[in-house]
Amino acid sequence: MKTIKSILVSAIILSNILSYGQKKEISWLKKCTKLTCHVNFNAIEYDFIVDSLVVSNDIAFKWKMTDPMNYAGKVKMFKPALDTATAMNNFFTDNNNLNLTDETTVWVSKKVYKAIKKGSSVNIDAGLGREKLTYIKNEKIIAKFNGSNKTFNALYATTVSGNKFWILDDPANPIILKMYLGWTIEIKEITAAD
């Protein structure tokens, strides 16, 4: 009888540990977290900064580009986009204030993340037309986190045309850590508020 109880208790503990691991959320991704990404667009280099982050059912933030672009704007992504969008807005103009209901930016949707996480493919439009995005492998991305190097787990996926995505392996916040669409954007620093 004790053996059966021990097995049941062990099974419950293991189940709780596994379910916690699957539901984990990024504790540093909250209001005032700042993401700084480096962009190389046709040999023009600048930073794209996500700031004043508000994460709830929707995600909102201010963004700006440094010299020589000097553009700025705001984004709000609504829950339907975060859940199921397969299109992405990756091109910004100055004073571009976006309310996204069927596109994402900086993040991919949970639908895209789940397909890639399962090792499968999903049709996306990253702004260059619809194409199939296919999981290749897990990779590590190193970026500054509050001043020190930190390693992030990423899902690496590509398209037939050669576009490449490194997506943060977190089901609650599948942020694009690095992307190549004929030009590159890569996260270089995260500053998280206490």
Backbone hydrogen bonds in HBPLUS format (Angstrom, degrees):
<---DONOR---> <-ACCEPTOR-->    atom                        ^
c    i                          cat <-CA-CA->   ^        H-A-AA   ^      H-
h    n   atom  resd res      DA  || num        DHA   H-A  angle D-A-AA Bond
n    s   type  num  typ     dist DA aas  dist angle  dist       angle   num
A0005-LYS N   A0001-MET O   3.05 MM   4  6.36 163.2  2.08 151.8 156.3     1
A0006-SER N   A0002-LYS O   2.82 MM   4  6.01 157.2  1.88 149.3 156.0     2
A0007-ILE N   A0003-THR O   2.93 MM   4  6.15 156.7  1.99 147.7 153.8     3
A0008-LEU N   A0004-ILE O   2.90 MM   4  6.15 161.2  1.93 150.7 155.9     4
A0009-VAL N   A0005-LYS O   2.86 MM   4  6.06 165.7  1.89 153.9 157.7     5
A0010-SER N   A0006-SER O   2.89 MM   4  6.01 162.6  1.92 147.0 152.5     6
A0011-ALA N   A0007-ILE O   2.82 MM   4  6.01 154.6  1.89 147.3 154.7     7
A0012-ILE N   A0008-LEU O   2.91 MM   4  6.16 155.1  1.97 149.8 156.1     8
A0013-ILE N   A0009-VAL O   2.95 MM   4  6.19 165.1  1.97 154.3 158.1     9
A0014-LEU N   A0010-SER O   2.92 MM   4  6.07 166.6  1.94 151.2 155.1    10
A0015-SER N   A0011-ALA O   2.89 MM   4  5.98 156.5  1.94 143.2 150.2    11
A0016-ASN N   A0012-ILE O   2.93 MM   4  6.16 156.1  1.98 149.0 155.0    12
A0017-ILE N   A0013-ILE O   2.94 MM   4  6.23 156.8  2.00 150.8 157.3    13
A0018-LEU N   A0014-LEU O   2.89 MM   4  6.11 166.8  1.91 155.2 158.4    14
A0019-SER N   A0015-SER O   2.88 MM   4  6.02 163.3  1.90 149.2 154.4    15
A0020-TYR N   A0016-ASN O   2.91 MM   4  5.96 149.8  2.00 141.7 150.1    16
A0021-GLY N   A0017-ILE O   3.05 MM   4  6.29 157.4  2.10 147.4 153.0    17
A0022-GLN N   A0018-LEU O   3.11 MM   4  6.39 143.9  2.24 144.2 153.7    18
A0023-LYS N   A0019-SER O   3.08 MM   4  6.20 139.0  2.25 141.3 151.3    19
A0023-LYS N   A0020-TYR O   3.21 MM   3  5.20 129.1  2.48  95.8 108.9    20
A0029-LEU N   A0026-ILE O   3.32 MM   3  5.58 154.4  2.39 105.5 112.6    21
A0033-THR N   A0030-LYS O   2.98 MM   3  5.73 156.6  2.04 148.0 147.4    22
A0034-LYS N   A0191-THR O   2.79 MM 157  5.04 163.2  1.82 146.5 152.4    23
A0191-THR N   A0034-LYS O   2.86 MM 157  5.04 165.1  1.88 149.9 155.0    24
A0035-LEU N   A0050-VAL O   2.93 MM  15  5.03 154.6  2.00 142.0 149.9    25
A0050-VAL N   A0035-LEU O   2.83 MM  15  5.03 166.4  1.85 155.0 159.0    26
A0036-THR N   A0189-GLU O   2.82 MM 153  5.13 168.0  1.83 165.9 164.7    27
A0188-LYS N   A0036-THR O   2.81 MM 152  5.87 172.5  1.82 155.3 157.7    28
A0189-GLU N   A0036-THR O   3.14 MM 153  5.13 156.8  2.19 146.7 147.0    29
A0037-CYS N   A0048-PHE O   2.87 MM  11  5.11 168.0  1.89 149.4 153.0    30
A0048-PHE N   A0037-CYS O   2.76 MM  11  5.11 159.2  1.81 147.1 154.4    31
A0038-HIS N   A0186-GLU O   2.76 MM 148  5.34 161.7  1.79 154.6 150.4    32
A0186-GLU N   A0038-HIS O   2.93 MM 148  5.34 151.6  2.01 142.3 151.5    33
A0039-VAL N   A0046-TYR O   2.77 MM   7  5.40 170.3  1.78 178.6 176.6    34
A0046-TYR N   A0039-VAL O   3.11 MM   7  5.40 152.6  2.19 141.0 148.4    35
A0040-ASN N   A0184-THR O   2.91 MM 144  5.30 159.8  1.95 148.1 151.5    36
A0184-THR N   A0040-ASN O   3.14 MM 144  5.30 160.3  2.18 140.9 142.2    37
A0041-PHE N   A0044-ILE O   2.87 MM   3  5.12 161.0  1.90 155.0 149.5    38
A0044-ILE N   A0041-PHE O   2.94 MM   3  5.12 157.5  1.99 110.9 118.2    39
A0066-THR N   A0047-ASP O   3.00 MM  19  5.39 152.7  2.08 146.5 154.4    40
A0049-ILE N   A0064-LYS O   2.81 MM  15  5.32 172.5  1.82 163.9 166.5    41
A0064-LYS N   A0049-ILE O   3.00 MM  15  5.32 142.0  2.14 138.6 149.6    42
A0051-ASP N   A0062-LYS O   2.84 MM  11  5.23 170.6  1.85 154.3 155.9    43
A0062-LYS N   A0051-ASP O   2.88 MM  11  5.23 164.4  1.90 151.6 154.0    44
A0054-VAL N   A0060-ALA O   2.82 MM   6  5.13 154.0  1.88 158.4 157.7    45
A0060-ALA N   A0054-VAL O   2.94 MM   6  5.13 160.8  1.98 147.3 153.5    46
A0056-SER N   A0058-ASP O   2.81 MM   2  5.04 160.9  1.84 169.5 170.1    47
A0059-ILE N   A0077-MET O   2.95 MM  18  5.20 160.6  1.99 148.1 154.6    48
A0077-MET N   A0059-ILE O   2.72 MM  18  5.20 168.2  1.73 163.6 165.7    49
A0061-PHE N   A0075-VAL O   2.95 MM  14  5.50 153.9  2.02 153.1 158.1    50
A0075-VAL N   A0061-PHE O   2.88 MM  14  5.50 161.5  1.92 166.4 169.6    51
A0063-TRP N   A0073-GLY O   2.93 MM  10  5.47 164.8  1.96 146.0 145.5    52
A0073-GLY N   A0063-TRP O   3.00 MM  10  5.47 153.4  2.07 149.5 148.2    53
A0065-MET N   A0071-TYR O   2.75 MM   6  5.11 158.0  1.80 151.0 150.4    54
A0069-MET N   A0066-THR O   3.00 MM   3  5.87 128.1  2.27 142.6 137.7    55
A0070-ASN N   A0066-THR O   3.19 MM   4  4.94 163.5  2.22 110.8 112.9    56
A0095-ASN N   A0072-ALA O   2.75 MM  23  5.44 128.2  2.01 153.5 169.6    57
A0098-LEU N   A0074-LYS O   2.80 MM  24  6.22 154.6  1.86 154.4 154.0    58
A0076-LYS N   A0098-LEU O   2.83 MM  22  6.18 139.7  1.99 147.0 160.2    59
A0100-LEU N   A0076-LYS O   2.73 MM  24  6.08 154.6  1.79 159.6 167.4    60
A0078-PHE N   A0100-LEU O   2.92 MM  22  6.11 174.0  1.92 170.8 170.0    61
A0081-ALA N   A0078-PHE O   2.93 MM   3  5.58 125.4  2.24 120.7 133.5    62
A0082-LEU N   A0078-PHE O   3.10 MM   4  6.39 161.6  2.14 149.4 155.3    63
A0083-ASP N   A0079-LYS O   2.85 MM   4  5.98 141.7  1.99 153.5 163.8    64
A0084-THR N   A0080-PRO O   3.00 MM   4  6.07 169.7  2.01 149.9 152.2    65
A0085-ALA N   A0081-ALA O   3.04 MM   4  4.64 156.2  2.10 124.9 129.9    66
A0110-LYS N   A0082-LEU O   2.82 MM  28  6.26 155.6  1.88 152.7 157.0    67
A0111-LYS N   A0083-ASP O   3.00 MM  28  6.06 135.0  2.21 135.9 149.1    68
A0125-ASP N   A0086-THR O   2.88 MM  39  6.37 141.1  2.03 149.4 153.3    69
A0104-THR N   A0087-ALA O   3.07 MM  17  6.63 145.6  2.19 139.2 147.0    70
A0088-MET N   A0125-ASP O   2.77 MM  37  6.15 148.5  1.87 168.2 163.7    71
A0089-ASN N   A0104-THR O   2.83 MM  15  6.13 157.7  1.88 159.8 166.9    72
A0176-ILE N   A0106-VAL O   2.67 MM  70  5.54 173.5  1.68 167.4 165.1    73
A0108-VAL N   A0174-PRO O   2.95 MM  66  5.80 152.6  2.02 158.6 165.2    74
A0113-TYR N   A0109-SER O   2.95 MM   4  6.23 169.9  1.96 154.4 157.5    75
A0114-LYS N   A0110-LYS O   2.83 MM   4  5.93 167.8  1.84 150.8 154.0    76
A0115-ALA N   A0111-LYS O   3.17 MM   4  6.35 161.8  2.21 146.4 150.9    77
A0116-ILE N   A0112-VAL O   3.07 MM   4  6.30 167.3  2.09 156.2 159.5    78
A0117-LYS N   A0113-TYR O   2.75 MM   4  5.89 164.3  1.77 159.2 164.6    79
A0118-LYS N   A0114-LYS O   3.02 MM   4  6.13 146.6  2.13 142.8 150.3    80
A0120-SER N   A0115-ALA O   2.95 MM   5  5.29 154.3  2.02 164.4 158.1    81
A0119-GLY N   A0116-ILE O   2.86 MM   3  5.08 154.2  1.93 107.8 115.9    82
A0135-TYR N   A0120-SER O   3.40 MM  15  6.01 165.7  2.43 145.4 148.9    83
A0122-VAL N   A0133-LEU O   2.94 MM  11  5.34 146.6  2.05 142.1 152.8    84
A0133-LEU N   A0122-VAL O   2.76 MM  11  5.34 176.3  1.76 153.5 154.5    85
A0124-ILE N   A0131-GLU O   2.80 MM   7  5.56 169.6  1.81 160.8 159.4    86
A0131-GLU N   A0124-ILE O   2.80 MM   7  5.56 151.1  1.88 157.1 167.0    87
A0134-THR N   A0158-THR O   2.83 MM  24  5.46 170.2  1.84 153.8 155.9    88
A0158-THR N   A0134-THR O   2.95 MM  24  5.46 148.7  2.05 149.9 148.5    89
A0136-ILE N   A0156-TYR O   2.81 MM  20  5.68 163.2  1.84 160.1 155.8    90
A0137-LYS N   A0156-TYR O   3.37 MM  19  5.42 154.3  2.44 134.0 141.3    91
A0156-TYR N   A0137-LYS O   2.83 MM  19  5.42 163.2  1.86 168.1 173.7    92
A0139-GLU N   A0154-ALA O   2.88 MM  15  5.18 164.6  1.91 144.6 148.8    93
A0154-ALA N   A0139-GLU O   2.83 MM  15  5.18 159.8  1.87 164.6 159.3    94
A0141-ILE N   A0152-PHE O   2.93 MM  11  5.19 159.3  1.97 148.3 155.1    95
A0152-PHE N   A0141-ILE O   2.77 MM  11  5.19 164.5  1.79 152.7 158.2    96
A0143-ALA N   A0150-LYS O   3.04 MM   7  5.60 158.6  2.09 156.6 161.5    97
A0150-LYS N   A0143-ALA O   2.84 MM   7  5.60 148.5  1.94 151.6 160.3    98
A0144-LYS N   A0188-LYS O   3.04 MM  44  6.05 163.7  2.06 137.2 134.6    99
A0190-ILE N   A0144-LYS O   2.79 MM  46  6.09 146.8  1.90 141.8 152.4   100
A0145-PHE N   A0148-SER O   2.63 MM   3  5.30 159.6  1.67 149.0 154.9   101
A0148-SER N   A0145-PHE O   3.15 MM   3  5.30 172.0  2.16 116.0 116.2   102
A0146-ASN N   A0190-ILE O   2.88 MM  44  6.26 166.5  1.89 170.0 172.9   103
A0169-ASP N   A0153-ASN O   2.92 MM  16  5.57 170.5  1.93 142.8 141.1   104
A0155-LEU N   A0167-ILE O   2.76 MM  12  5.06 157.1  1.81 142.4 148.4   105
A0167-ILE N   A0155-LEU O   2.91 MM  12  5.06 166.4  1.93 140.9 141.6   106
A0157-ALA N   A0165-PHE O   2.91 MM   8  5.29 160.4  1.95 152.9 158.6   107
A0165-PHE N   A0157-ALA O   2.85 MM   8  5.29 156.7  1.90 164.3 166.7   108
A0159-THR N   A0163-ASN O   2.94 MM   4  5.25 142.3  2.08 147.3 151.9   109
A0162-GLY N   A0159-THR O   3.05 MM   3  5.33 159.6  2.09 108.5 114.9   110
A0164-LYS N   A0180-TYR O   2.95 MM  16  4.96 156.3  2.01 136.8 144.6   111
A0180-TYR N   A0164-LYS O   2.83 MM  16  4.96 158.7  1.88 144.5 146.5   112
A0166-TRP N   A0178-LYS O   2.89 MM  12  5.05 154.8  1.96 156.2 150.6   113
A0177-LEU N   A0166-TRP O   2.81 MM  11  5.57 142.9  1.95 156.3 168.7   114
A0178-LYS N   A0166-TRP O   3.35 MM  12  5.05 150.8  2.44 136.9 138.2   115
A0168-LEU N   A0175-ILE O   2.73 MM   7  5.19 173.0  1.74 163.8 163.4   116
A0170-ASP N   A0168-LEU O   2.81 MM   2  5.63 130.9  2.05 110.3  94.7   117
A0173-ASN N   A0170-ASP O   3.17 MM   3  5.42 129.8  2.44 104.7 117.3   118
A0175-ILE N   A0173-ASN O   2.82 MM   2  5.66 126.8  2.10 113.9  97.5   119
A0187-ILE N   A0177-LEU O   2.79 MM  10  5.31 169.9  1.80 162.4 161.9   120
A0179-MET N   A0185-ILE O   2.86 MM   6  5.43 147.6  1.96 157.9 165.2   121
A0185-ILE N   A0179-MET O   3.05 MM   6  5.43 150.3  2.14 151.5 156.9   122
A0181-LEU N   A0183-TRP O   2.82 MM   2  5.07 159.2  1.87 149.9 154.1   123
